[in-house]
């Protein structure tokens, strides 16, 4: 299904992605929420599900709560009974990790590479509920699921933008509104990174936020260093064959900086290494502590029997797959790990990296080689794929 309304994917990528915001009216005609508000609140009672409550004016009777109080789940029914009548918001992160239908919703955003998609967050708010003017460091689509929310956008921000002192959440000290819209069910707003925005519920409402992975320079540097150290050579060292006489022998000049830069860049000239850095980093699990245990005793015979007896095969909701293709080598990435395979396994890899629902017949047909069988057995053992039966 096309979720960009009047825009084509080409127009969106060319004119808006990471460039400027765009409001798409009736982006998802007839959209039906995945679950009602009471079931969403029920998720916040679970220990393993990441949830937050944000109350703008604090909790009545709690002198220490102050403005913009943040509470982290899991919550109890008593927590909800103690909430004020208005100006509070419940946020449930990573809903796609727990509900297959939520994982399937993200399929509609695969016009962005799937390894860039992070998660689906659902926000339920009562009248006036909001989290203050703020900015995100990643792209986000805000799909209005129920009710109305008024969104305002403002200035571009950075790590130097001042925040209000005191609140437990990051609320911008300044918000220079440049535009605003009231979103109705099925409307969607796209926001590029670092754009200030502020959403206020008009009555009860639910908003679905589709966020994207955007590793920081620190994360990329660490992942790059980890990869480089595996194959780093003691023979490749800082060199200066173009050295000329300096006025001051203690000065580290711009030429020295350039030589250092070139030495480090030489370690990243291999596309395969760079793809591996991204593949491992971008497929890391969002909540690795909640992964089921590996079934070590499971064999290919067991896996094949499962495949032959099922009508539907799915990727687990927490699975993250990607691949790179260089020459006669395929590298398949899963949960921050990778396997190297021959190009004959490309059709199987493409199947696995496609949608959440996998074609059982195609998977069986493509599992004739030992490499294919080892891969599928590994995925079954780690419970990264499963049969609905």
Number of C-alpha atoms within 10 A of each C-alpha: 7 13 19 23 16 13 13 12 15 10 12 17 14 11 12 15 18 17 13 12 19 17 18 19 17 20 21 20 12 10 15 12 16 15 11 13 17 9 10 18 19 14 19 24 17 14 11 14 19 19 25 19 25 24 25 23 15 20 18 11 8 8 8 9 18 17 16 24 20 19 16 13 20 17 19 13 11 8 13 12 9 11 15 15 10 17 22 26 25 27 24 21 18 24 22 20 20 15 13 16 14 21 22 15 13 19 15 14 17 13 12 13 10 21 21 17 21 22 21 23 20 26 24 26 29 21 18 21 25 24 25 19 23 23 24 16 18 17 22 23 21 20 26 28 25 21 19 21 27 16 18 19 22 19 15 15 18 14 8 6 12 13 16 12 11 12 15 15 17 17 20 19 13 15 19 13 14 11 10 15 13 15 27 18 24 22 23 26 20 22 25 21 22 18 20 24 24 21 22 23 26 17 15 18 24 25 27 23 21 21 21 21 18 16 16 10 9 9 12 15 13 14 18 19 14 12 18 17 10 8 9 11 10 6 6 11 10 12 11 11 6 7 9 7 6 10 7 8 7 7 9 10 10 9 12 15 11 11 16 15 12 13 15 15 11 10 19 15 10 10 11 16 15 16 16 22 21 19 25 22 23 25 24 19 17 17 13 10 8 12 14 11 9 14 13 11 7 14 17 17 11 12 19 15 11 16 18 11 11 13 13 15 20 18 24 21 21 24 20 24 26 25 23 18 15 11 8 9 16 21 23 25 26 23 20 18 15 18 12 13 18 14 16 15 19 20 13 20 24 14 17 22 20 17 18 20 16 19 16 19 13 12 19 16 9 18 17 11 10 10 16 21 19 14 19 23 22 20 19 24 21 19 19 22 23 21 20 9 9
